[in-house]
Amino acid sequence: MLGRRGAILLSYGTVWALYGYGQLISPPAAQPGLTLALQMLSITVWGWLWIVTGVLAVASAFVPQGVDWFGFVALVLIVLPWTLSYLVSWLQGDFPRGWVAAAVWGAIAVPVIVVAGWREAPRPKRVEGY
């Protein structure tokens, strides 16, 4: 049983890996809000980083609480460059909707941060014969 923490790690990890895969197989022709991120690394490298992050999160979904921290950290860290890139593009006037994308990516990370601070409820003990 994964519990709440594992469910978030599994679902977000899957989405992150699929997002990275999408960047690899069909990158958008124009990504004006990601200028800063793409100056640091190519879209191919970013795609692989998203995939690796997703795989780390999925793997951490199946380890005990306390050991799963690396999945939560990875899920948030990969979002930071995206958020920052969109925010900078908006502040520079290059991408008028950059603030929206930055807010969306930032908001997407909030449940991960919240769940990372939750303690899993103890599992009920099974009573034989019931």
C-alpha positions in Angstrom: 0.0 0.0 0.0 1.5 3.3 -1.1 -0.3 5.7 1.2 -0.8 9.4 0.5 2.9 10.2 0.1 3.5 7.3 -2.2 0.4 8.1 -4.3 1.7 11.7 -4.9 5.2 10.5 -5.7 3.8 7.9 -8.1 1.4 10.2 -9.9 3.6 13.3 -10.1 6.6 11.2 -11.0 4.6 9.6 -13.9 3.5 13.0 -15.1 7.0 14.5 -14.9 8.5 11.5 -16.8 5.7 11.8 -19.5 6.3 15.5 -19.8 10.0 14.9 -20.3 9.3 12.3 -22.9 7.0 14.7 -24.7 9.8 17.3 -24.8 12.1 14.7 -26.4 9.7 13.3 -29.0 7.8 16.5 -29.9 9.3 19.6 -28.5 7.3 22.8 -29.2 8.7 24.8 -32.1 8.6 28.0 -30.1 9.1 28.2 -26.3 9.4 31.9 -25.7 9.0 31.6 -21.9 11.8 29.1 -21.6 14.6 31.2 -23.1 16.6 31.3 -19.9 16.2 27.6 -19.2 17.2 26.8 -22.8 20.3 29.0 -22.6 21.5 26.8 -19.8 20.6 23.4 -21.3 19.1 22.1 -24.5 15.5 20.9 -24.6 16.9 17.3 -25.1 18.8 17.5 -21.8 15.8 19.1 -20.1 13.6 16.3 -21.4 16.0 13.7 -19.9 16.1 15.6 -16.6 12.3 15.5 -16.4 12.3 11.8 -17.1 15.0 11.1 -14.5 13.2 13.2 -12.0 10.0 11.3 -12.7 11.7 7.9 -12.3 13.3 9.0 -9.0 9.9 10.0 -7.7 8.3 6.8 -8.8 11.0 4.8 -7.2 10.8 6.7 -4.0 7.0 6.0 -3.9 7.9 2.4 -2.9 10.4 3.1 -0.1 9.6 3.8 3.5 8.7 7.2 4.7 11.8 9.1 5.7 13.7 7.5 2.8 11.3 8.9 0.2 12.5 12.5 0.7 14.7 12.4 -2.4 11.6 12.0 -4.6 9.9 15.1 -3.2 13.0 17.1 -3.5 13.5 16.0 -7.1 9.9 16.8 -8.0 10.2 20.4 -6.7 13.8 21.1 -8.0 13.0 20.3 -11.7 10.1 22.8 -11.5 12.2 25.7 -10.2 14.1 26.4 -13.5 10.9 26.3 -15.5 9.2 28.7 -13.0 12.1 31.1 -12.9 12.5 31.1 -16.7 8.9 32.0 -17.3 9.0 34.7 -14.6 12.2 36.2 -16.0 10.8 36.2 -19.5 7.7 38.1 -18.3 9.8 40.6 -16.3 11.9 41.3 -19.3 8.8 41.8 -21.5 9.7 38.9 -23.8 6.7 36.7 -22.9 3.6 38.7 -21.6 1.9 35.5 -20.3 5.1 34.4 -18.5 3.6 35.3 -15.1 0.8 32.9 -15.7 3.1 30.0 -16.6 5.3 30.8 -13.6 2.3 30.8 -11.3 1.0 27.5 -12.7 4.3 25.7 -12.4 4.7 27.2 -8.9 1.2 26.1 -7.9 1.8 22.6 -9.3 4.7 22.2 -6.9 2.7 23.3 -3.8 0.9 19.9 -3.2 4.3 18.1 -3.4 5.7 20.4 -0.7 2.6 20.0 1.5 2.6 16.2 1.2 6.3 16.0 1.8 5.6 17.4 5.3 2.8 14.9 6.1 3.3 11.9 8.2 1.7 8.7 7.0 -1.1 7.4 9.2 -0.2 4.1 10.8 -1.6 1.1 9.0 -4.4 -0.7 10.9 -3.4 -4.1 12.2 -5.1 -7.0 10.6 -7.0 -9.2 13.0 -7.0 -12.8 12.0 -10.3 -14.2 11.0 -11.8 -11.0 9.8 
